[in-house]
Amino acid sequence: MKKLLLAALLAGVFVFAGCGGEGKDSSGGGDVKTKTAGDSLKTKKGIENKLDETGFSIYPGAEFKKLGDDEGKIVYSVPEVTEKERKKVKAFYSEVFENMKKRGWEPVLGEMEYNPQFDYFYGKGDNTIMFKQSYFTEYGMKIHDLYITVSSE
């Protein structure tokens, strides 16, 4: 019985020893970087890292509210809920997406006047970004939220 327990323990040690963070490519190439939990599009850090990679900016003053139900979706809240602030946010993101166009991002469904699902839907290669600004009243409170979804294949 002791030998069986020892064999199981050693097998476990070998399994965990093989699970390193970075390793060598088996083809003899170079180092291979493996993803960490912070790279996942299921975490705030992972989504924000991906947005930084794409050059997508979060509106200054917007505060993290929650992760969305879908992978890659994050919600920010704009504390000042006024029509003037809404227009400032719209102008800010018009400029963000104009700059993204200059870096090769394109509207996924062509230029659109209005879509109830998103204000902007851009893609570049296997990456897409959807953005929606929501301005509404709930339980007597005015709410100004930014919904951002990033995906990567």
N, C-alpha and C positions, 0 to 999 in steps of 0.2 A: 504494500500500500504506500509506503514511504517513497519507493522508487517511482510509482505512478505520479504521486504528487510532485516530486522533484522534476520529472520529465515535463509535466504540465507547466510548472513554474518556469523552467528553462525555455520552453516553447513560447511562452508569453513574453519573456525578456527579448528573445530574438525578433518576435513580431514588432514589439514597440521600438526596438533598436533600429529597425528598418524604416521607421516613419520619421525621417528627419525633415527639417524645414527646407533647406536647399540641398541639391545634390548634383551629381554629374549626369549629363545626358548619356544614355547607354550607347548612342551612336558614336561616342568619342568626341562630340562637339564641345561646347563649353558648359558653363554652369547653367542650370535650369532653375528659374525662379518659380516657386510654387505659390499658389494663392494662400493668403491668410484670411482669417475671419473678417479682418478690416477691409478686404477687397470685395466681399460679398455684396451684391445688390439687395441683400435682405437686412443690412445694417445702415444706420445713419452715416457712420464713417465711410463705409464702402460706397454709398450713393454719392456722398459729398466728394470723395476722391475721384469718382468717375466724372462728376460734373466739372471738377477742376481740370481733369485731363482734356475735356472737350472745350474748355474755355467758357463754359456757361457760368454766369455770375448770379449769386443770390442778391436780391434787392437789399441795399443797405438799410439796416433797421428791422428787417423781417426777422422774426423769431421762430425757431424750430417749434412745431406743434406736435407732429406725430409722423410715424411711418404709415404709409398707405397699406391697404389690404393686399395689393399686388406687389410682387418683387420689383424693386427699382422705383417705387412711388414714395414720395416724401411730401409733406405738407408744412408750409410756413405760414405764419400769421403776421399781418402788418398791423401793428398796434394802433396807429392813427387811422380811424375809419371815417374818411371824408371823401367827397367827390374830387377835391383837389389832389389828395394823396393817390386816389385811384388813377387819375390822369398822369401823375408823376410816375407811377409804377408802369403804366402802359407805355409811356415815352421811354423809360429805362429799358424795358424789354424789347421795344422796337429797335433800339440801338444795339442791344445784345445780339438779336437775330440778324441785323444788318451786318454786324461784324462777323458773325458765324458764316454768313453767305460769302464774305470775302475770303474765308479760310476753307471754302469748298463745301459747306453744308448747304443743302437744298430743301425746299419745301417738299415733303413726301407726297402730298396730294395736290401739288400746284398751289399757286396763290389763291387764297380764299377770302371772301369778305367776312363770313361768320360761320362758325361751326359750334353747336352747343357742347360738343365733347372737349374741344380744345381751342385755344386762341392761336397757338403755333404748334406745328408738327413738322420737325426737320430731321433729316437723316444725312449720314455721311458714311459710306461703306456699310458695315454691319451695325452701326450705332444709330439710335434714334432718340430724340428728345421731344416730349409732348409737354406743353405748358398751358395752364388754365388759370386765369385770375377770377376769383369768385367774390362777389360783393353782395351780401344779403343780410336780412334781419332774422334772427332766430330767438324766440322767447324774449322779445323786446330788446335784444342786444344786436347792434350792428357788427357784422363780421366781415373781415377782408382777408381771404385766404389765397395762397398761391399753391397750386397743385402741380408738381413736376414729376414726370415719369421718364426715366432713362433706361434704355435697354442696350445690351451688347450681346452679339452672337459669339 
